[in-house]
């Protein structure tokens, strides 16, 4: 198996380990990416709402990461609920805790992966919007 396929298998495993929060992170990540692309386009066009839309895109881009953090907490709570049941073997209890917490932590990695591209693009849109605003103010000062 090539290295790329092995990496993709690991990514898919993380996605599966996280569970349903992965799907919500994916959905929000796609929405955030579309909004960030729109914000960048509007920032380049010089429309009046460019700064507001860029801030909105930046805020929405953080949602998948938040869902990942929430998914981790839900996963840990589920592990703790299972561990509250009576166990005879302490090593089994520790193994379940370690494995469960590791799987729950995968939600943060998934959420972060779906947040990063739209967040980067939203930051570029925001910087562009402010740069064009400053440029517009400089042109207004020269004209007036």
Order of alpha helices (4+ residues) and beta strands (2+ residues): alpha-alpha-alpha-alpha-alpha
